[in-house]
Amino acid sequence: MIKCMRKSLKNYKSTVNNNDEAKQKVGEIMDKYSNMSEDTLFSKLMEEVASKKSEGTFDFESLKKDMDRMRPYLSNAQVQKLDHLLRLIGS
């Protein structure tokens, strides 16, 4: 899931010309994931990780960097959950 979100946002540029397009892409991603329960999001993330690991394309360090960028926007409880996810994925 994080990898999919990262791919979707990969070409995000905050320039005036691309601002509307970027906002639309972010909106689409938010629409896709915002109504999912925490359990569903967790399940999707683990499916994505398993798929990437089996393909040999999983990059834990890249995922960790992406998750670390989210930390400032999370509550303490969310940070603890994030750390738990990283431990699960990294093992």
N, C-alpha and C positions, 0 to 999 in steps of 0.2 A: 504494500500500500504506500509506504513512504517513498519507495523507489518510483512507483507510478506517479505519485504526486510530484516528486522531484523532476521526473521526465516532463510532466505537464508544465511545470514552472521553469524548466531549464532555460528556455529562451526568453524569459521575462525580462523586459527592459523598461525602465521607468523614464522613457523619453516621451516627449510630447506627442510624437507621431504614433507611437505604439501604446500609449496610455490606455485608450479605449479598448483596444484588443487585449491588452494584458488584464485589464479589469474584467473583461468578459471571460477570459480563461480562468482567472482566479474564482470568479463567480460560479462557473461550471463545476470546478473542483469542489468548492464549498457545497454546492447543491448536491453533488454526488455523495459526499461523505458526512454532511452535517446532520442528517436524520438517522444515521446509524447508531446503534447502541454501542457502548464501550466494548461489550463482548463481541459484537459483530466486527468492529474495527480491529480488535485484537486478533480475531480469527483470520480476517483478510490479510493483516500484516504477516502473521505466521505462515499463511499459504504462499504469500509472495516471497518470503524469505526461503521457504523450503524449495520453491520453484527455482529461484536464483541459485541456491546452493547446488541443486541437482544439475543445473546447466553450467555450473562452474563460473558464474558471473557475479556471484554475491561479493560485495565489498563492505565488510563490517566497518572499517575505518571511515569510509564515505558516509555510511548510514549514521555512524556515531557523530560525525561532524554536523550532519543535517539536524539530528536531534539536539545537539548542543546549541545550535542556533535558535531552537525553539524555547530553550530554558527561560530566557528573560520574560517570556509571555505566559509562563505557567505558574500556578500556585505551588506551594510546598508539597501538597498532596500529589499534584500532577507530576512534579519532578521526581518524587519517590516512585511513582508508577513507571515513569520513563526509565529510571535507573533499573527497576526490576525487569522491564522489557529488554533493556540492553544486556543484562546478565543472562536472561533466558536465550536471547538470540546469539550471544557470543559463545555460549557453551556448546 
